[in-house]
Amino acid sequence: MNLIRIITQSTGLYVLNGVALAIIMYAFKSLHKKISLEWEADKKQTKAMTQGVKAILYFRICKEGERIINDGYITRDEIRDLQFFVDAYQGLGGNGVAKKLYNECMKLPIKECTRDKVKN
């Protein structure tokens, strides 16, 4: 009789453990799915922000570069700023168009001044 009671209790524990494990696995699966969906949404948002920043940098490099080339000279501050923009742009996967414009600007004569107080 004792043996039958022990076997019955042991079987009940196995069933209980199995049910508990199934509930835990379901919870983890649901959590994993939720986290995966959030991660995908974050990934899309990050990509969009990266593309936006890259577009702004590209626009700024082109506008500044064209203005500098039209002026026919570049200041040390402008060299520093353009280098900063180009490095950030390329770090985001930008193409060589901005670097080409930067290189054209670097060929110009350097004026020792700030843009608002040009010394010839």
C-alpha positions in Angstrom: 0.0 0.0 0.0 2.8 2.4 0.9 4.5 1.6 -2.4 1.3 2.5 -4.4 1.0 5.8 -2.5 4.6 6.7 -3.2 4.3 5.9 -6.9 1.0 7.9 -7.1 2.6 10.9 -5.4 5.7 10.7 -7.6 3.6 10.6 -10.7 1.6 13.6 -9.5 4.8 15.5 -9.0 6.0 14.7 -12.5 2.7 15.9 -13.9 2.9 19.0 -11.8 6.5 19.7 -12.9 5.5 19.1 -16.5 2.6 21.6 -16.3 4.8 24.2 -14.6 7.5 23.7 -17.2 5.0 24.2 -20.0 3.7 27.4 -18.5 7.2 28.7 -18.1 8.1 27.8 -21.7 5.0 29.5 -23.0 5.8 32.7 -21.0 9.4 32.7 -22.3 8.2 32.2 -25.9 5.7 35.1 -25.6 8.4 37.3 -24.1 10.9 36.4 -26.8 8.4 37.3 -29.5 7.6 40.6 -27.9 11.3 41.5 -27.5 12.0 40.5 -31.1 9.2 42.7 -32.4 10.5 45.6 -30.3 14.0 45.0 -31.5 13.0 45.1 -35.1 11.0 48.3 -34.6 14.1 49.9 -32.9 16.3 48.7 -35.7 14.0 50.3 -38.3 13.9 53.6 -36.3 17.7 53.6 -35.9 18.2 53.1 -39.6 15.8 55.9 -40.4 17.6 58.3 -38.0 21.0 57.3 -39.4 19.8 58.0 -42.9 18.4 61.4 -41.7 21.6 62.4 -40.1 23.6 61.3 -43.1 21.3 63.4 -45.4 21.8 66.5 -43.2 25.5 66.0 -43.2 25.6 65.6 -46.9 23.5 68.7 -47.5 25.8 70.7 -45.1 29.0 69.4 -46.7 27.7 70.3 -50.2 26.4 73.8 -49.3 29.6 74.7 -47.3 31.8 73.2 -49.9 30.2 75.0 -52.8 30.3 78.3 -50.9 34.0 77.9 -50.0 34.8 77.0 -53.6 32.9 80.0 -54.9 34.8 82.2 -52.5 38.1 80.8 -53.8 39.7 80.3 -50.3 39.2 78.4 -47.1 39.9 79.3 -43.4 41.3 77.0 -40.8 38.0 76.9 -39.0 36.3 75.8 -42.2 38.9 73.1 -42.7 38.2 71.8 -39.2 34.5 71.9 -39.6 34.5 70.3 -43.0 36.8 67.5 -41.7 34.4 66.9 -38.8 31.4 66.7 -41.1 33.1 64.4 -43.7 34.4 62.1 -41.0 30.9 61.8 -39.5 29.3 61.3 -42.9 31.7 58.6 -43.9 31.3 56.9 -40.5 27.6 56.6 -41.3 28.4 54.9 -44.6 28.4 58.0 -46.8 29.7 57.8 -50.3 32.8 59.5 -51.8 30.9 62.5 -53.2 31.4 64.5 -49.9 35.1 63.5 -49.7 35.6 64.6 -53.3 34.1 68.0 -52.5 36.2 68.2 -49.3 39.4 67.4 -51.3 38.6 70.2 -53.8 38.2 72.6 -50.8 41.5 71.5 -49.4 43.3 72.6 -52.6 42.2 76.2 -52.1 44.5 78.8 -50.5 44.1 79.1 -46.7 43.3 82.5 -45.3 44.4 83.0 -41.6 41.2 84.4 -40.2 37.6 83.7 -39.3 35.0 83.9 -42.0 33.6 87.3 -40.8 37.1 88.9 -40.6 39.0 87.9 -43.7 42.7 89.0 -43.9 44.1 89.0 -47.5 
